[in-house]
Amino acid sequence: MPFTLEGITPDIVVNPHAIPSRMTIGHLVECLAAKFATLTAGEADGTPFMRNVTVEQIAKDLHSMKYQRYGNEVMFNGHSGIRLAVPIFIGPTF
């Protein structure tokens, strides 16, 4: 399995074509918010009723912690250790 610079390996890899057909934008926002919440040991509201929280605010908060604004991370090949050519969107979801 690929891994991040911090050594994190994903539990599951999802085909990107599944996002528009099986998931909503809310899932992606939940993933960004959950990523920030895990980094700060806090909580995140992933419901559609979020108030005073925007994707831009979450992106700004992630960037302030030295992460890419929209959840992408550099990943490395699990066999060779060579960096993958493209950044991968990764984050905790339920």
MARBA-3410 file (N, C-alpha, C, O; in Angstrom, 1 decimal):
94
0.8,-1.2,0.0,0.0,0.0,0.0,0.9,1.2,0.0,2.0,1.2,0.6 ~ 0.4,2.3,-0.6,1.2,3.5,-0.6,1.2,4.1,0.8,0.3,3.7,1.6 ~ 2.1,5.0,1.1,2.1,5.6,2.5,2.5,7.1,2.3,3.1,7.5,1.3 ~ 2.2,7.9,3.3,2.5,9.3,3.3,3.8,9.5,3.9,4.5,8.6,4.4 ~ 4.3,10.8,3.9,5.6,11.2,4.4,5.6,10.8,5.9,6.7,10.5,6.5
4.5,10.9,6.6,4.4,10.6,8.0,4.3,9.1,8.3,4.2,8.7,9.5 ~ 4.2,8.3,7.3,4.1,6.8,7.4,2.7,6.3,7.5,2.5,5.1,7.8 ~ 1.7,7.1,7.2,0.3,6.6,7.3,0.0,5.9,6.0,0.2,6.4,4.9 ~ -0.6,4.7,6.2,-1.1,3.9,5.0,-2.6,4.0,5.1,-3.2,3.8,6.2 ~ -3.3,4.1,3.9,-4.7,4.1,3.9,-5.3,2.8,4.2,-4.7,1.7,3.9
-6.5,2.7,4.9,-7.2,1.5,5.2,-7.9,1.0,3.9,-8.1,-0.2,3.7 ~ -8.3,2.0,3.1,-9.1,1.7,1.9,-8.7,2.7,0.8,-8.4,3.8,1.1 ~ -8.7,2.2,-0.4,-8.5,3.1,-1.5,-9.7,3.1,-2.4,-10.2,2.1,-2.8 ~ -10.2,4.3,-2.7,-11.5,4.5,-3.4,-11.2,4.9,-4.8,-10.4,5.9,-5.0 ~ -11.9,4.3,-5.8,-11.8,4.8,-7.1,-12.3,6.2,-7.2,-13.4,6.4,-6.8
-11.6,7.1,-7.8,-12.1,8.5,-7.9,-13.4,8.7,-8.7,-14.1,9.7,-8.5 ~ -13.7,7.7,-9.5,-15.0,7.8,-10.2,-16.2,7.5,-9.3,-17.4,7.7,-9.7 ~ -16.0,7.0,-8.1,-17.0,6.7,-7.2,-17.5,8.0,-6.5,-18.7,8.0,-6.0 ~ -16.7,9.0,-6.5,-17.1,10.3,-5.8,-18.4,10.9,-6.4,-19.4,11.1,-5.7 ~ -18.4,11.2,-7.8,-19.6,11.8,-8.3,-20.9,10.9,-8.3,-22.0,11.4,-8.3
-20.7,9.6,-8.4,-21.8,8.7,-8.5,-22.3,8.1,-7.2,-23.5,7.7,-7.1 ~ -21.5,8.1,-6.2,-21.9,7.4,-4.9,-21.7,8.3,-3.7,-22.2,8.0,-2.6 ~ -21.0,9.4,-3.8,-20.8,10.3,-2.7,-21.3,11.7,-3.0,-21.5,12.0,-4.1 ~ -21.4,12.5,-1.9,-21.8,13.9,-2.1,-20.6,14.7,-1.8,-19.6,14.3,-1.2 ~ -20.7,16.0,-2.1,-19.7,16.9,-1.7,-19.5,17.0,-0.2,-18.5,17.3,0.3
-20.6,16.7,0.5,-20.6,16.7,2.0,-19.6,15.7,2.5,-18.9,15.9,3.5 ~ -19.4,14.5,1.8,-18.4,13.6,2.2,-17.0,14.2,2.1,-16.1,13.9,3.0 ~ -16.7,14.9,1.1,-15.4,15.5,0.9,-15.2,16.6,1.9,-14.1,16.7,2.5 ~ -16.2,17.4,2.2,-16.1,18.4,3.3,-15.9,17.8,4.6,-15.1,18.2,5.4 ~ -16.6,16.7,4.9,-16.4,15.9,6.1,-15.0,15.4,6.3,-14.4,15.5,7.4
-14.4,14.9,5.2,-13.1,14.4,5.2,-12.1,15.5,5.5,-11.2,15.3,6.3 ~ -12.2,16.7,4.9,-11.4,17.8,5.3,-11.5,18.3,6.7,-10.5,18.5,7.4 ~ -12.7,18.4,7.2,-13.0,18.8,8.5,-12.4,17.8,9.5,-11.9,18.1,10.6 ~ -12.6,16.5,9.2,-12.1,15.4,10.1,-10.6,15.4,10.2,-10.0,15.1,11.2 ~ -10.0,15.7,9.0,-8.5,15.8,9.0,-8.0,16.9,10.0,-7.1,16.6,10.7
-8.6,18.0,9.9,-8.2,19.1,10.8,-8.5,18.8,12.2,-7.7,19.1,13.1 ~ -9.7,18.1,12.5,-10.1,17.8,13.8,-9.1,16.8,14.4,-8.8,16.9,15.6 ~ -8.6,15.8,13.6,-7.7,14.8,14.2,-6.3,15.5,14.5,-5.6,15.0,15.4 ~ -6.0,16.4,13.7,-4.7,17.1,13.9,-4.7,18.0,15.1,-3.7,18.2,15.8 ~ -5.9,18.5,15.5,-6.0,19.4,16.6,-6.6,18.7,17.9,-6.8,19.3,18.9
-6.9,17.4,17.7,-7.6,16.6,18.8,-8.9,17.3,19.1,-9.3,17.4,20.3 ~ -9.6,17.8,18.1,-10.9,18.4,18.3,-12.0,17.7,17.7,-11.9,16.5,17.4 ~ -13.1,18.4,17.5,-14.3,17.8,16.9,-14.7,18.6,15.6,-14.3,19.7,15.5 ~ -15.4,17.9,14.7,-15.8,18.6,13.5,-17.3,18.2,13.2,-17.7,17.1,13.5 ~ -18.0,19.2,12.7,-19.4,18.9,12.4,-19.5,18.7,10.9,-19.2,19.6,10.1
-19.8,17.5,10.5,-19.8,17.1,9.1,-21.2,17.1,8.5,-21.4,16.6,7.4 ~ -22.2,17.6,9.2,-23.5,17.6,8.8,-23.8,18.8,7.8,-23.0,19.7,7.7 ~ -24.8,18.7,7.0,-25.1,19.8,6.1,-25.6,21.1,6.8,-25.8,22.1,6.2 ~ -25.7,21.0,8.2,-26.2,22.1,9.0,-25.1,22.9,9.6,-25.3,23.7,10.6 ~ -23.9,22.7,9.1,-22.7,23.4,9.7,-23.0,24.9,9.6,-23.4,25.4,8.5
-22.6,25.6,10.6,-22.8,27.1,10.6,-21.4,27.7,10.9,-20.7,27.2,11.7 ~ -21.2,28.8,10.2,-19.9,29.5,10.4,-18.7,28.7,10.1,-17.6,29.1,10.5 ~ -18.8,27.7,9.3,-17.6,26.9,8.9,-17.7,26.7,7.4,-18.7,26.2,6.9 ~ -16.7,27.1,6.7,-16.7,27.0,5.2,-15.5,26.2,4.8,-14.6,26.0,5.6 ~ -15.5,25.7,3.6,-14.4,24.9,3.1,-13.2,25.8,3.1,-12.1,25.3,3.4
-13.3,27.1,2.7,-12.2,28.0,2.7,-11.6,28.1,4.1,-10.3,28.2,4.3 ~ -12.4,28.1,5.2,-11.9,28.3,6.5,-11.1,27.0,6.9,-10.1,27.0,7.5 ~ -11.7,25.8,6.6,-11.0,24.6,6.9,-9.7,24.5,6.1,-8.7,24.1,6.7 ~ -9.7,24.9,4.8,-8.5,24.9,4.0,-7.4,25.8,4.6,-6.3,25.5,4.7 ~ -7.9,27.0,5.1,-6.9,27.9,5.7,-6.3,27.3,7.0,-5.1,27.5,7.3
-7.2,26.7,7.8,-6.7,26.0,9.0,-5.7,24.9,8.7,-4.7,24.8,9.4 ~ -6.0,24.1,7.7,-5.1,23.0,7.4,-3.7,23.6,6.9,-2.7,23.1,7.2 ~ -3.8,24.6,6.1,-2.6,25.3,5.6,-1.8,25.9,6.7,-0.5,25.8,6.6 ~ -2.4,26.4,7.7,-1.7,26.9,8.9,-0.9,25.9,9.6,0.0,26.2,10.4 ~ -1.3,24.6,9.5,-0.7,23.5,10.1,0.3,22.8,9.2,0.8,21.7,9.4
0.7,23.5,8.1,1.7,23.0,7.1,1.2,21.8,6.3,2.0,21.0,5.8 ~ -0.2,21.7,6.1,-0.7,20.7,5.2,-1.3,21.4,4.0,-1.5,22.6,4.0 ~ -1.4,20.6,2.9,-2.0,21.2,1.7,-3.4,21.6,2.0,-4.2,20.9,2.7 ~ -3.9,22.7,1.4,-5.2,23.3,1.7,-6.4,22.4,1.5,-7.3,22.4,2.3 ~ -6.3,21.5,0.5,-7.5,20.8,0.1,-7.4,19.3,0.4,-8.0,18.5,-0.3
-6.5,18.9,1.3,-6.4,17.5,1.7,-5.5,16.6,0.9,-5.4,15.4,1.2 ~ -4.8,17.1,-0.1,-3.9,16.3,-0.9,-2.6,16.1,-0.2,-2.1,17.0,0.6 ~ -2.0,14.9,-0.3,-0.7,14.6,0.3,0.2,13.9,-0.7,-0.3,13.2,-1.6 ~ 1.5,14.1,-0.5,2.4,13.3,-1.3,2.5,11.9,-0.7,2.5,11.7,0.5 ~ 2.4,10.9,-1.6,2.5,9.5,-1.2,3.6,8.8,-1.9,4.1,9.2,-2.9
4.0,7.7,-1.3,5.1,6.9,-1.8,4.7,5.5,-2.1,3.8,5.0,-1.4 ~ 5.3,4.9,-3.1,5.0,3.5,-3.5,5.4,2.6,-2.3,6.5,2.7,-1.8 ~ 4.5,1.7,-1.9,4.8,0.8,-0.8,5.9,-0.2,-1.0,6.4,-0.7,-0.1 ~ 6.2,-0.5,-2.3,7.2,-1.5,-2.6,8.6,-0.9,-2.8,9.6,-1.3,-2.2 ~ 8.6,0.2,-3.6,9.9,0.8,-3.9,10.3,2.0,-3.1,11.4,2.4,-3.0
9.3,2.6,-2.5,9.5,3.9,-1.7,9.7,5.1,-2.6,10.0,6.2,-2.1 ~ 9.4,4.9,-3.9,9.5,6.1,-4.8,8.2,6.9,-4.7,7.1,6.4,-4.6 ~ 8.4,8.2,-4.8,7.3,9.2,-4.7,6.4,9.0,-5.8,6.8,8.9,-7.0 ~ 5.1,9.0,-5.6,4.1,8.9,-6.6,4.0,10.2,-7.4,4.3,11.3,-6.8 ~ 3.7,10.2,-8.6,3.8,11.4,-9.5,2.8,12.5,-9.2,3.0,13.6,-9.4
1.7,12.1,-8.6,0.6,13.0,-8.3,0.2,13.0,-6.8,0.4,12.0,-6.2 ~ -0.2,14.2,-6.3,-0.7,14.2,-4.9,-2.0,13.4,-4.8,-2.8,13.4,-5.8 ~ -2.3,12.8,-3.7,-3.5,12.0,-3.4,-4.3,12.7,-2.3,-3.8,13.1,-1.3 ~ -5.7,12.7,-2.6,-6.6,13.2,-1.6,-6.7,12.2,-0.5,-7.1,11.0,-0.8 ~ -6.4,12.5,0.7,-6.5,11.5,1.8,-7.0,12.1,3.1,-6.7,13.3,3.4
-7.8,11.4,3.8,-8.3,11.9,5.1,-9.2,10.9,5.8,-9.7,9.9,5.1 ~ -9.5,11.1,7.0,-10.4,10.2,7.8,-11.8,10.4,7.5,-12.3,11.6,7.5 ~ -12.6,9.3,7.2,-14.0,9.4,7.0,-14.7,8.2,7.7,-14.0,7.3,8.0 ~ -16.0,8.3,7.9,-16.7,7.2,8.5,-17.8,6.7,7.5,-18.5,5.8,7.8
END
